């Protein structure tokens, strides 16, 4: 199972292999979290988050207890290095640790460190490119502790942006020629943060994080209608809001969201050699707002779709297709994490 813990909710997805290379979604669950349970990616109230995970697991009705989890990108230092090809694993470990000392501003005994050979180096067939990832041990331990407190067994600790990219490949297959040789922007808009990753042929060429998210709309509702934070969140989910909500609050918020996406792309163009994006994929909680894809494509003049990594998957009988279609954009990271069990 994939377990994604964000600032606003806990999301779980369980996948099964339907046939070689194709998947079936067995179950999923989303449990909202109160404010301040997770702040800036840090779990600040372990008991509250563990209880939410327990509720999600119980609602799913699964016997599976093994989970893949992820850390926010801001909690992880990543670096690509070039090393000689053909080294034994132990030799590679020694070299990676030596290189990591240059890039990681902490003592190596204070971090969890891992690496993966990405492939041949672009510059020389005698060398390979290696991705190093490191995070402070307490960041990893917090995630592990909350899963264990909920009775689950974490097996994998990934990075949220990499998990989203794994699920992105399922979405990319929906484009002409599977997105080959196309520049695609994956825009994940959560409660507080918008993550923009630009990919070409499945490789990230640019990433940017900026402060913008659905909590701004929640605050607007609180101010405009005198609701509490919890009432505003509930009203957003049920649509139980005054008639003028769409014109007074929702439309301006969507326009602002589209403007933020446009600005993020301008940063991309001015800081790289790229000058165009072929497609935009919207993910995260804000992507479920009806019409948000049209607002973004209208502002950017770029074809825009809402992410649904399950579009070509078989569904188990317990899945309600309409509910899944609504929830799919916010399940990208959890789906990518669930795919980890099928990694070779």
N, C-alpha and C positions, 0 to 999 in steps of 0.2 A: 504494500500500500504506500501511496505517497501522502505525506503529512506536511501541509504548508501552514505555517503560523505567521499571520500578518498582524498589523496593528489593530485591525477591525474584526478579524474572524479567524477561525480554525477551519481548514478545508482538507477533506480526506477523499482519496480516489483509489479504488481497487480495480485493477485490470487483470484480464486473463488472456492467454494466447488462443485465438480462435483457430488459426492455422499459421503455418510458417510465415512470419513477417506481418501478420494482421492480428488485431486485438479486439477484445470484447470488453466493454465497461460493465463490470459486475454490480458495483454499488458506488455511491458517493454520499457525502454529507457536508453541510456547512453549518457551523455554529458561530453566532456572533459573540464578540468579546466586548466587555465594558471598556469604557475609556480608561487609559492608563494601565491596563493589564500588560500591554506591550508598548513600549515607547522607544522610538528610533531604532527599532529592530531588537531591542533588549527586553527580555521577559522580566517585568518588574513585580508581577504577582504570580508566583509559580502555582499556588493552589487554585486560583481562578482559572488559569489557562489549562491546568491538568484536568479540572472538572469539565471544562468545555470539550476537551479531547475525549474524555470518557463518554460524555453525552453523544458526541458525534459517532464514536465507535459503536455505542449501544444501538443508536438509530440505524446504523448500517446493517446490523445483524450478522456480522461476519465473525468467523472464528480466527481469522488471520491476526497475528499480533506483531509480525515483523514490519517495520516501516523504514522508508527512506525519508530523510529530512533535509532541510537546506538552511544555510545562513544567508542573511542579506549581503549583497555585494559589498556594501560599505564595511562589513566586518571581516572581509577577506582581502589579503594582498595577493595579487596574481602578477606573474611576470613570465614572459617567454624568453628562453635562453637557447643558444646554439651549442651543441656538444658533438664530439666525434661519434660517428655511427659505429655500430657493432660492439658496443661495450656490454659486458655482463651486467646483470641487474645490480649487484653489490657495488661494482665500479661506478655505475651511474648514480647510485644513492650517495656515494661519497662525494662525487663531483657536484651533484645537486645541492647537498648540504653546504659545500664550500661556496658555491655561487649564491645560495640563499642568504648567507651571512652578509653579503653586500647590499641586499635589497630589503631585508626585513629589519625594522628598527627595534627589535626585541631579541633577547637571548633565545637561542633555539630551544632551550629546555622549557621556555614559557609558551611555545606555540605548538599546534598540530600542523605538520607539514606533509604535503603529498605532491606527487608529480605524475605527469602522463606524457608519453611520447606522442606528439601530435602527428608527425610524419617527416618526410625528407625536408631538409632546409632549402629554402628557395634559392640560396646562393651557391650551394655545393652538394653534389651527391654523396660526398664523403662525410657529411654532417647531418644531424637530425635536429628538429625543433622540439623542445621540451617545455611544457607548461608547468610552472610551479605555482602552488596555491598554499597559503599559510593563514592561520587565524589564531588568535590568542586562545589558550586552552580553556579559559573560563567561558568564552563565548560558546564553544562546542559543548562544554560540560552543562551549561544552562539548558541547552536544547535537549541533550540526552536526559537530564534529570527530570524535565517536565514530561517527556514521553514515558519514562519509567514510572513516574508518579501516577500516570494514567493507566499503568499496567501493560504498556507496549514495549517492544524490544527494537530499538533503533539499530539498523545494520549499516546504513549509508549516511554520510553527511556530505551533501553537495552544496553548490552555490545557487541561489535563487535564479540568477540570470542564466546560468548554464542549464538548469532544469527547464526554464521557459524556452530556451533554444531547442532542447530535445523535443518538446511538444510542438514548437514552431515548425519542425520538419513535417509534422502531420498536416499542419495548416497549409504549408507551402505547396504540398502536393496538389492542392486545389487550384493552383494557378496554371496558366498555359505553360507547357513544357516543364512543369514542376518547379517553376521559378528559376530555371537554369539561366545563368548570366544576367540575372536581374538584380537590381539593388532594392532591397525590401526593408522598410522601417517597422520594427516591432515596438509598439508603444503601449506600455503596461501602466495603467493609471489606477492606483489604489486609493486608499483613504487620505494619505498625506504626501505620497511621493509619486512622481511620474518618471518611469525608467524608459529611456529610448535606446534601443540597440539597432544598429544598422548592419544588415547581413548581406553578403554576396556569396552565392554558392555555398551556403551553410556556414560560412566563416564570418565572425563578427569583425567589422572594419572600424566600428566607432561605437562608443557607449557614453551616455550622459544621464545623470540623475538630477532632477530639479524638484523643488518643493511646490507641489500642486496636487490636489486630489479631491475626492468626494467629500471630505470633511468640511470643505469650504461651503458646499451646498447645504450640509447639515447646519452649519453655523448661521447661514442665511435664514433657514427655516426657523431656528431658535429665536433669532432677532425679530423676524417679521411676524411670527404668529405666537410668540410668548410661550413656546413649548420648552420642556426640559430636553437635554441632550438625548436621553433614551426615547422620549416621545417622538422627537424629530427623526431619529433613526428608524423607529417602527413605522412612522408615517411614510417615509421614503420607500420602505419595502412594500407596504400595502397599497400605496397610492392614495391613502385617505387624507387628502390635502384640499384646501379651498380651491375654488374654480380659478382664481387668479394666479395660482402657483405657477402654471406653465408660462404665462406671459411675463409675470413679474420676477420670477426667480429662475425657473428651469432654462428658459431660452437664453437669458444673459449668461448663465453658468456654462451652457453648451458653447456659446459664442466665445467665451473666455477660454474654455478648454481647447477649442479649435485654434485659437490664437497662440496658446502655449505650444501646441504641436507644431504649428508653423514656425514659431521662433526657434524651437529645438532643431528643426530641419535647417534653418538659416545658419545656426551655429555649426552644424555638420558641414554645410557647403563652404563656409568661410574658413574652417580649420582643416579641411582635407582637400584632395585633388578632385573629389566628386562634385558634380554640379546638377545631378538629378536623382530622384528616387522614383522607382517604377510603381511600387505599391506600398500602402500603409496597412498594417494589421493592428487593430485595437484590441487590447486585452485588459483584464483587471475589472474591479467592481464598477467603474464608471462606463465601461464599454457596454453594459447591459441597458443603458438609457436609450429608449427608442429614438431613432433619428440622429444619434451622435455620429454615426459613420457619414451621414449626409452633410452634417455640419462641418466635419473635418475635410471631406473631399471638396466641399464648396469653398472653404477658405484656402486650401492648399492646391486645388486643381489636380490632385493626385488620386487615382482610384483607391478606395478605402473599403476594407471589409472588417467585420467583427469576428474575432478568433473563435473557431469551434474545432478543437482538436479531435472531437469525437464524430465529426461529420461522416467519415467513411468507416466508422467502427460498427460492429454488431452491438446491439444493446441487450442486456439480460431482461427477462420478463418483469423484474421489479423496477426497472427504470422507466420513468414517465418522460417520453420524448419532448413534450412541450416544456416541462420543467428543466430538463437538461439543456435544451437550446437556450433558455434564459440564463442559466447558471454557467454555461460553458466558458464564457470569456474570463470569468474569475477563477477558473480551475486549471489554468494553463500550467502553473508551477507544480501543483499537485499531480497533474497528469504526467508531466515530464519526470517527476520523481517516481511515480508508479512504473514508468517504463524502465527504470534502472534494473528491475529484476530480470529483464530480458536481455541486458547487456551481455555480450560475450566477453 
